[in-house]
Amino acid sequence: MPCGLIYTALTLALVAESPIHGGLVMFCFGLGTLPAVVGMTVFNSQLNQQLKNNKIRLLFGAVIVIMALYQLYLTYQKFTGFQQ
């Protein structure tokens, strides 16, 4: 599924004053997102190489567990009305 930003650009293109302007909106949106898409393609190959290292995978897993525990702690505080 496309991200929400594309729907915003499509809506803006839809309400443009002419089909040419709508096309230009979509063209500019494409140009604006191109660096991010290309950058993520390059980053993805480097990330896959790093994720083959078991220590890095263990570190990422530990970070996810710590973040989950923190979110549970914040939720507990909210439901019990605990204020620091």
Residue frames as a rotation matrix with the C-alpha (Angstrom) as fourth column:
MET 1
0.577 0.817 0.000 0.00
0.817 -0.577 0.000 0.00
0.000 0.000 -1.000 0.00
PRO 2
-0.053 -0.583 0.811 1.22
0.476 -0.729 -0.493 3.48
0.878 0.360 0.315 -0.76
CYS 3
-0.675 -0.237 -0.699 2.10
0.736 -0.289 -0.612 5.81
-0.057 -0.928 0.369 2.07
GLY 4
0.249 0.860 -0.445 -0.22
0.821 -0.431 -0.374 8.58
-0.513 -0.272 -0.814 3.18
LEU 5
-0.305 -0.436 -0.846 1.87
-0.015 -0.886 0.463 11.26
-0.952 0.154 0.264 1.49
ILE 6
-0.959 -0.047 0.280 0.93
0.271 0.153 0.950 9.99
-0.088 0.987 -0.134 -1.96
TYR 7
-0.101 0.993 0.061 -2.76
0.993 0.097 0.072 10.44
0.065 0.068 -0.996 -1.15
THR 8
0.249 0.107 -0.963 -2.09
0.404 -0.915 0.003 14.05
-0.880 -0.389 -0.271 -0.18
ALA 9
-0.698 -0.576 -0.426 -0.23
-0.168 -0.445 0.879 14.67
-0.696 0.685 0.214 -3.44
LEU 10
-0.786 0.464 0.408 -2.97
0.607 0.455 0.652 12.94
0.117 0.760 -0.640 -5.45
THR 11
0.217 0.894 -0.392 -5.64
0.918 -0.323 -0.229 15.06
-0.331 -0.311 -0.891 -3.76
LEU 12
-0.006 -0.307 -0.952 -3.67
0.025 -0.952 0.306 18.22
-1.000 -0.022 0.013 -4.50
ALA 13
-0.940 -0.341 -0.003 -3.26
-0.017 0.037 0.999 17.12
-0.341 0.939 -0.041 -8.12
LEU 14
-0.460 0.844 0.278 -6.97
0.888 0.439 0.136 16.33
-0.007 0.309 -0.951 -8.34
VAL 15
0.509 0.704 -0.496 -8.02
0.724 -0.661 -0.195 19.83
-0.465 -0.260 -0.846 -7.28
ALA 16
-0.583 -0.756 -0.296 -5.41
0.398 -0.584 0.708 21.56
-0.708 0.295 0.642 -9.45
GLU 17
-0.012 0.646 -0.764 -6.83
-0.377 -0.710 -0.595 24.09
-0.926 0.281 0.252 -11.90
SER 18
0.474 0.165 -0.865 -5.86
-0.879 0.151 -0.453 22.07
0.056 0.975 0.216 -14.97
PRO 19
0.992 -0.120 0.047 -4.63
0.119 0.993 0.017 18.59
-0.049 -0.012 0.999 -15.89
ILE 20
0.364 -0.911 0.195 -1.24
0.198 -0.129 -0.972 20.11
0.910 0.393 0.133 -16.71
HIS 21
-0.026 -0.340 0.940 -0.93
-0.809 -0.545 -0.219 21.57
0.587 -0.767 -0.261 -13.22
GLY 22
0.769 0.359 0.530 -2.05
-0.605 0.675 0.422 18.27
-0.206 -0.645 0.736 -11.72
GLY 23
0.854 -0.510 -0.109 0.60
0.368 0.737 -0.568 16.48
0.369 0.444 0.816 -13.71
LEU 24
0.072 -0.849 0.524 3.21
-0.170 -0.528 -0.832 18.99
0.983 -0.029 -0.182 -12.56
VAL 25
0.365 0.123 0.923 2.18
-0.920 -0.105 0.378 18.41
0.143 -0.987 0.075 -8.93
MET 26
0.956 0.042 0.291 2.71
-0.106 0.973 0.207 14.67
-0.274 -0.229 0.934 -9.33
PHE 27
0.604 -0.792 0.088 5.97
0.351 0.166 -0.921 15.19
0.715 0.587 0.379 -11.23
CYS 28
0.014 -0.587 0.809 7.33
-0.598 -0.653 -0.464 17.44
0.801 -0.478 -0.360 -8.46
PHE 29
0.635 0.250 0.731 6.20
-0.752 0.415 0.512 14.95
-0.175 -0.875 0.451 -5.84
GLY 30
0.955 -0.296 0.011 8.09
0.284 0.907 -0.311 12.23
0.082 0.300 0.950 -7.69
LEU 31
0.260 -0.901 0.347 11.22
0.117 -0.327 -0.938 14.38
0.959 0.284 0.021 -7.91
GLY 32
0.153 -0.155 0.976 10.96
-0.848 -0.528 0.049 15.20
0.508 -0.835 -0.213 -4.22
THR 33
0.737 0.189 0.649 10.69
-0.564 0.701 0.437 11.57
-0.372 -0.688 0.623 -3.14
LEU 34
0.828 -0.418 -0.374 13.34
-0.087 0.562 -0.822 10.23
0.554 0.713 0.429 -5.52
PRO 35
-0.133 -0.952 0.275 16.37
-0.618 -0.138 -0.774 11.01
0.775 -0.273 -0.570 -3.27
ALA 36
-0.056 0.164 0.985 14.74
-0.955 0.278 -0.101 9.25
-0.290 -0.947 0.141 -0.33
VAL 37
0.893 0.431 0.128 13.87
-0.368 0.864 -0.345 6.17
-0.260 0.261 0.930 -2.39
VAL 38
0.577 -0.758 -0.302 17.36
-0.122 0.286 -0.951 5.93
0.807 0.586 0.072 -3.89
GLY 39
-0.236 -0.687 0.688 18.97
-0.812 -0.249 -0.527 6.57
0.533 -0.683 -0.499 -0.49
MET 40
0.288 0.412 0.865 16.93
-0.838 0.545 0.020 3.83
-0.463 -0.731 0.502 1.16
THR 41
0.958 -0.001 -0.286 17.91
-0.174 0.790 -0.588 1.39
0.227 0.613 0.757 -1.59
VAL 42
0.089 -0.995 -0.035 21.59
-0.267 0.010 -0.964 2.02
0.960 0.095 -0.265 -0.86
PHE 43
-0.304 -0.172 0.937 21.05
-0.933 -0.142 -0.329 1.95
0.190 -0.975 -0.117 2.90
ASN 44
0.687 0.672 0.277 19.06
-0.709 0.704 0.052 -1.28
-0.160 -0.231 0.960 2.69
SER 45
0.697 -0.483 -0.531 21.93
0.000 0.739 -0.673 -3.23
0.717 0.469 0.515 1.14
GLN 46
-0.386 -0.860 0.334 24.32
-0.362 -0.192 -0.912 -1.99
0.848 -0.473 -0.237 3.83
LEU 47
-0.059 0.456 0.888 21.82
-0.998 -0.019 -0.057 -2.77
-0.009 -0.890 0.456 6.57
ASN 48
0.885 0.392 -0.252 21.36
-0.418 0.906 -0.058 -6.33
0.205 0.157 0.966 5.30
GLN 49
0.173 -0.905 -0.388 25.11
0.044 0.400 -0.915 -6.85
0.984 0.141 0.109 5.51
GLN 50
-0.562 -0.395 0.727 25.20
-0.629 -0.367 -0.685 -5.54
0.537 -0.842 -0.042 9.08
LEU 51
0.276 0.793 0.543 22.24
-0.961 0.231 0.151 -7.67
-0.006 -0.564 0.826 10.17
LYS 52
0.559 -0.174 -0.811 24.17
-0.154 0.939 -0.308 -10.84
0.815 0.297 0.498 9.39
ASN 53
-0.613 -0.781 0.123 26.24
-0.192 -0.004 -0.981 -10.07
0.767 -0.625 -0.147 12.49
ASN 54
0.004 0.655 -0.755 24.65
0.652 0.571 0.498 -11.88
0.758 -0.495 -0.425 15.46
LYS 55
-0.600 -0.264 -0.756 25.83
0.777 -0.418 -0.471 -9.25
-0.191 -0.869 0.455 17.96
ILE 56
-0.958 0.287 -0.013 24.03
-0.277 -0.909 0.311 -6.50
0.078 0.301 0.950 16.06
ARG 57
-0.279 0.899 -0.338 20.86
-0.058 0.335 0.940 -8.61
0.959 0.282 -0.041 15.84
LEU 58
-0.130 0.171 -0.977 21.03
0.917 0.396 -0.053 -9.24
0.378 -0.902 -0.208 19.59
LEU 59
-0.876 -0.241 -0.418 21.53
0.392 -0.861 -0.324 -5.51
-0.282 -0.447 0.849 20.22
PHE 60
-0.762 0.647 0.036 18.54
-0.424 -0.540 0.727 -4.57
0.490 0.539 0.685 18.05
GLY 61
-0.077 0.741 -0.667 16.41
0.352 0.646 0.677 -7.19
0.933 -0.183 -0.310 19.79
ALA 62
-0.395 -0.142 -0.908 17.42
0.918 -0.044 -0.393 -5.88
0.016 -0.989 0.148 23.21
VAL 63
-0.994 0.044 -0.099 16.57
-0.045 -0.999 0.010 -2.31
-0.098 0.014 0.995 22.17
ILE 64
-0.441 0.889 -0.124 13.12
-0.286 -0.009 0.958 -3.42
0.851 0.458 0.258 21.01
VAL 65
-0.004 0.413 -0.911 12.48
0.744 0.610 0.273 -5.26
0.668 -0.676 -0.310 24.30
ILE 66
-0.690 -0.313 -0.652 13.63
0.689 -0.558 -0.462 -2.24
-0.220 -0.768 0.601 26.33
MET 67
-0.920 0.387 0.064 11.39
-0.324 -0.840 0.435 0.08
0.222 0.379 0.898 24.32
ALA 68
-0.170 0.894 -0.415 8.43
0.052 0.428 0.902 -2.27
0.984 0.132 -0.119 24.81
LEU 69
-0.161 0.053 -0.985 9.01
0.944 0.301 -0.138 -2.42
0.289 -0.952 -0.099 28.56
TYR 70
-0.933 -0.206 -0.294 9.23
0.284 -0.925 -0.253 1.36
-0.219 -0.320 0.922 28.70
GLN 71
-0.664 0.746 0.046 5.94
-0.404 -0.411 0.817 1.71
0.629 0.524 0.574 26.84
LEU 72
0.017 0.649 -0.760 4.30
0.517 0.645 0.563 -0.75
0.856 -0.403 -0.324 29.25
TYR 73
-0.520 -0.303 -0.799 5.66
0.851 -0.262 -0.455 1.30
-0.071 -0.916 0.394 32.16
LEU 74
-0.986 0.166 -0.019 4.22
-0.167 -0.974 0.152 4.52
0.007 0.153 0.988 30.67
THR 75
-0.320 0.918 -0.234 0.87
-0.183 0.182 0.966 2.81
0.930 0.351 0.109 30.09
TYR 76
-0.103 0.218 -0.970 0.83
0.853 0.521 0.027 1.55
0.511 -0.825 -0.240 33.68
GLN 77
-0.834 -0.268 -0.483 1.54
0.493 -0.754 -0.433 5.07
-0.248 -0.599 0.761 34.92
LYS 78
-0.837 0.541 0.080 -1.27
-0.383 -0.684 0.621 6.50
0.391 0.490 0.780 32.83
PHE 79
-0.076 0.872 -0.484 -3.84
0.053 0.488 0.871 3.97
0.996 0.041 -0.083 33.99
THR 80
-0.008 0.049 -0.999 -2.92
0.951 0.310 0.007 4.21
0.310 -0.949 -0.049 37.66
GLY 81
0.827 0.358 0.433 -2.75
0.277 -0.930 0.241 8.02
0.489 -0.080 -0.869 37.61
PHE 82
0.427 -0.759 -0.491 0.84
0.794 0.055 0.605 7.97
-0.432 -0.649 0.626 38.89
GLN 83
0.899 -0.187 0.396 2.53
0.050 -0.854 -0.518 11.39
0.435 0.486 -0.758 38.57
GLN 84
0.136 -0.933 -0.334 6.23
0.902 0.256 -0.347 11.94
0.409 -0.254 0.876 39.02
